[in-house]
Amino acid sequence: MLRYVTTNDGKVREAEAYLGDDVAAVDYDYTEIQADSLESVAAHGAREAYEHVGGPVIVDDAGLYLEGFDGFPGPYSAYVEDTLGVERVGRLARAEDERRAAFRCVIAYCDGDPFEASPEPVDLDDRRGRDLDADDRATATTDDTVAGSDLPVKLFAGSVPGRIVEPRGEGGFGYDPIFEHAGTTFAEMSSEEKNAVSHRGRALGTFAEWFAGR
């Protein structure tokens, strides 16, 4: 059984659409490190969660990237949401006329066994803070500098482009009301519509394809 470290039922349902019934939620409060990339946060969480669960786990980290603000808030999205609030972030982006944005998600997988990096290793000495290309491809195993461990981790990224708008819609959570994709905010979409285009869904799709041959 693959354990998804989350307390969000919506995430689990989204994962089941790609992974079937072989995935289940596990409530584990892993240490969420402060880092300037989603990859580092997710990899650290996956290693720690694997040691707690003792079996295959996935951990995700996601963020809103504002193009005109050099990608901020990015990996700090949850903190910014808690301190500034979603509507204020939206107002700042609109006031600066910097509306182009993207949601990104990185899924980290760890099962304690080795696997070959594909297509390239994440070398934090040379690439600290660099995000993966936003083409939804699987990335590499991370090296042991990510979380102070030699447990191999595989990373999978997904992204969806959009723009920041006035809040619309009653669904979703977080930044969904101010993030518009193809003319509709995430908060205006049904769960099925959002899952079909979401950054997390794209990362899960890439992971599921790889995991099927694991």
NORKAUR-V836215 format. One record per residue. N is the residue number from 1. RES is the residue in three letters. PHI is phi in degrees with one decimal (* if undefined). OMEGA is omega in degrees with one decimal (none if undefined). Layout:
# NORKAUR-V836215
N|RES|PHI|OMEGA ; N|RES|PHI|OMEGA
This chain:
# NORKAUR-V836215
1|MET|*|177.2 ; 2|LEU|-89.7|-179.2 ; 3|ARG|-100.4|176.5 ; 4|TYR|-100.8|-176.0 ; 5|VAL|-80.1|-178.6 ; 6|THR|-165.8|171.2 ; 7|THR|-111.4|-178.0 ; 8|ASN|-94.1|-178.5 ; 9|ASP|-62.1|179.5 ; 10|GLY|-63.8|177.2 ; 11|LYS|-63.9|-179.3 ; 12|VAL|-65.1|178.7 ; 13|ARG|-62.7|178.0 ; 14|GLU|-64.6|178.8 ; 15|ALA|-64.6|-179.7 ; 16|GLU|-62.3|179.1 ; 17|ALA|-64.8|-179.3 ; 18|TYR|-104.4|-171.7 ; 19|LEU|-114.9|-179.9 ; 20|GLY|73.4|-174.9 ; 21|ASP|-85.2|-177.0 ; 22|ASP|-87.7|178.1 ; 23|VAL|-123.6|-179.7 ; 24|ALA|-142.3|179.7 ; 25|ALA|-75.9|170.2 ; 26|VAL|-134.3|-178.6 ; 27|ASP|-92.1|178.5 ; 28|TYR|-140.2|-176.6 ; 29|ASP|-90.1|178.9 ; 30|TYR|-72.9|179.2 ; 31|THR|-72.0|178.2 ; 32|GLU|-94.3|-176.1 ; 33|ILE|-68.2|172.2 ; 34|GLN|-86.9|-177.8 ; 35|ALA|-147.6|-176.4 ; 36|ASP|-96.0|173.8 ; 37|SER|-146.4|176.0 ; 38|LEU|-61.8|-177.4 ; 39|GLU|-59.3|-178.6 ; 40|SER|-64.3|-178.8 ; 41|VAL|-64.1|-177.2 ; 42|ALA|-66.6|-179.1 ; 43|ALA|-64.1|178.6 ; 44|HIS|-61.7|179.9 ; 45|GLY|-63.5|-179.2 ; 46|ALA|-66.0|178.5 ; 47|ARG|-63.4|-178.0 ; 48|GLU|-65.5|-179.6 ; 49|ALA|-66.6|178.3 ; 50|TYR|-60.9|-179.6 ; 51|GLU|-65.1|178.0 ; 52|HIS|-77.6|-175.2 ; 53|VAL|-78.9|-177.8 ; 54|GLY|79.0|178.6 ; 55|GLY|-157.2|-176.4 ; 56|PRO|-58.8|-179.4 ; 57|VAL|-137.6|166.6 ; 58|ILE|-126.6|176.1 ; 59|VAL|-129.6|177.1 ; 60|ASP|-119.8|170.3 ; 61|ASP|-137.8|-174.5 ; 62|ALA|-140.0|179.3 ; 63|GLY|-161.6|175.4 ; 64|LEU|-96.4|-178.5 ; 65|TYR|-113.6|178.7 ; 66|LEU|-93.3|-173.7 ; 67|GLU|-59.7|-177.2 ; 68|GLY|-74.3|179.1 ; 69|PHE|-114.8|178.7 ; 70|ASP|54.2|176.6 ; 71|GLY|88.7|177.8 ; 72|PHE|-64.8|6.7 ; 73|PRO|-84.7|174.2 ; 74|GLY|51.1|-177.5 ; 75|PRO|-67.8|178.5 ; 76|TYR|-99.7|-172.9 ; 77|SER|-59.1|-179.0 ; 78|ALA|-64.3|179.0 ; 79|TYR|-64.0|-179.9 ; 80|VAL|-65.0|176.8 ; 81|GLU|-60.2|-178.2 ; 82|ASP|-70.2|-174.5 ; 83|THR|-94.3|-179.3 ; 84|LEU|-94.2|-176.7 ; 85|GLY|94.1|-175.7 ; 86|VAL|-63.0|-176.0 ; 87|GLU|-64.4|178.8 ; 88|ARG|-68.7|175.8 ; 89|VAL|-58.9|178.0 ; 90|GLY|-60.5|-179.9 ; 91|ARG|-63.6|178.9 ; 92|LEU|-61.4|-179.2 ; 93|ALA|-64.8|-179.0 ; 94|ARG|-69.8|179.7 ; 95|ALA|-63.8|178.9 ; 96|GLU|-86.7|-177.1 ; 97|ASP|53.9|178.5 ; 98|GLU|-118.1|-169.1 ; 99|ARG|-96.1|-177.9 ; 100|ARG|-70.5|-174.1 ; 101|ALA|-152.1|174.5 ; 102|ALA|-151.4|167.3 ; 103|PHE|-93.2|176.2 ; 104|ARG|-126.7|176.4 ; 105|CYS|-137.4|173.0 ; 106|VAL|-123.3|175.7 ; 107|ILE|-106.1|179.0 ; 108|ALA|-111.6|-178.7 ; 109|TYR|-118.0|176.6 ; 110|CYS|-143.6|175.1 ; 111|ASP|-132.1|176.5 ; 112|GLY|83.9|-179.2 ; 113|ASP|-101.6|179.5 ; 114|PRO|-75.5|170.9 ; 115|PHE|-152.4|-175.6 ; 116|GLU|-77.9|177.1 ; 117|ALA|-68.1|176.4 ; 118|SER|-151.1|1.9 ; 119|PRO|-96.8|-178.1 ; 120|GLU|-152.8|-179.2 ; 121|PRO|-74.2|172.8 ; 122|VAL|-84.2|-176.9 ; 123|ASP|-105.2|-174.3 ; 124|LEU|-69.6|176.9 ; 125|ASP|-64.4|-177.3 ; 126|ASP|-102.2|-168.9 ; 127|ARG|-128.8|-177.5 ; 128|ARG|-58.4|177.9 ; 129|GLY|87.3|179.2 ; 130|ARG|-81.4|177.6 ; 131|ASP|-83.3|175.6 ; 132|LEU|-69.1|173.0 ; 133|ASP|-58.7|-174.9 ; 134|ALA|-86.5|179.9 ; 135|ASP|-116.0|173.9 ; 136|ASP|64.0|-179.1 ; 137|ARG|-87.2|173.3 ; 138|ALA|-68.6|177.6 ; 139|THR|-107.2|-167.3 ; 140|ALA|-108.3|165.8 ; 141|THR|-68.3|177.6 ; 142|THR|-87.6|177.1 ; 143|ASP|-88.0|-170.1 ; 144|ASP|-79.3|177.2 ; 145|THR|-80.3|-176.0 ; 146|VAL|-66.3|-175.4 ; 147|ALA|-132.4|178.7 ; 148|GLY|66.9|-177.2 ; 149|SER|-145.8|177.3 ; 150|ASP|-100.0|175.9 ; 151|LEU|-67.7|-179.7 ; 152|PRO|-71.9|179.3 ; 153|VAL|-130.9|176.4 ; 154|LYS|-110.3|-175.8 ; 155|LEU|-116.0|-179.7 ; 156|PHE|-135.2|-173.7 ; 157|ALA|-114.0|173.7 ; 158|GLY|-142.9|178.4 ; 159|SER|-145.0|176.2 ; 160|VAL|-140.5|-179.4 ; 161|PRO|-81.8|178.0 ; 162|GLY|-172.4|179.0 ; 163|ARG|-145.5|-179.1 ; 164|ILE|-89.7|-176.8 ; 165|VAL|-133.1|170.8 ; 166|GLU|-59.2|-177.6 ; 167|PRO|-56.9|176.5 ; 168|ARG|-144.4|174.2 ; 169|GLY|100.0|-176.7 ; 170|GLU|-113.6|-176.6 ; 171|GLY|-96.0|175.7 ; 172|GLY|66.7|-179.4 ; 173|PHE|-159.9|176.7 ; 174|GLY|60.1|-175.9 ; 175|TYR|-83.8|-175.8 ; 176|ASP|-52.6|-177.1 ; 177|PRO|-65.7|-176.9 ; 178|ILE|-104.7|-177.6 ; 179|PHE|-106.0|-178.5 ; 180|GLU|-105.8|175.9 ; 181|HIS|-126.2|178.5 ; 182|ALA|54.6|173.8 ; 183|GLY|87.7|-177.6 ; 184|THR|-132.4|176.1 ; 185|THR|-74.4|177.1 ; 186|PHE|-59.5|-179.0 ; 187|ALA|-73.1|177.3 ; 188|GLU|-89.8|-176.9 ; 189|MET|-86.1|168.3 ; 190|SER|-71.1|178.7 ; 191|SER|-58.3|-178.8 ; 192|GLU|-66.3|178.9 ; 193|GLU|-65.0|-179.6 ; 194|LYS|-66.2|-179.0 ; 195|ASN|-60.7|-177.7 ; 196|ALA|-69.1|-176.7 ; 197|VAL|-123.1|-169.0 ; 198|SER|-70.9|176.5 ; 199|HIS|-61.5|178.9 ; 200|ARG|-68.1|178.2 ; 201|GLY|-62.3|179.6 ; 202|ARG|-67.5|175.9 ; 203|ALA|-65.7|178.8 ; 204|LEU|-63.8|178.5 ; 205|GLY|-62.3|178.0 ; 206|THR|-65.7|178.4 ; 207|PHE|-63.8|-176.9 ; 208|ALA|-61.4|178.2 ; 209|GLU|-63.2|178.1 ; 210|TRP|-70.3|-174.8 ; 211|PHE|-65.8|-179.9 ; 212|ALA|-59.9|179.4 ; 213|GLY|-102.0|-177.1 ; 214|ARG|-75.9|none
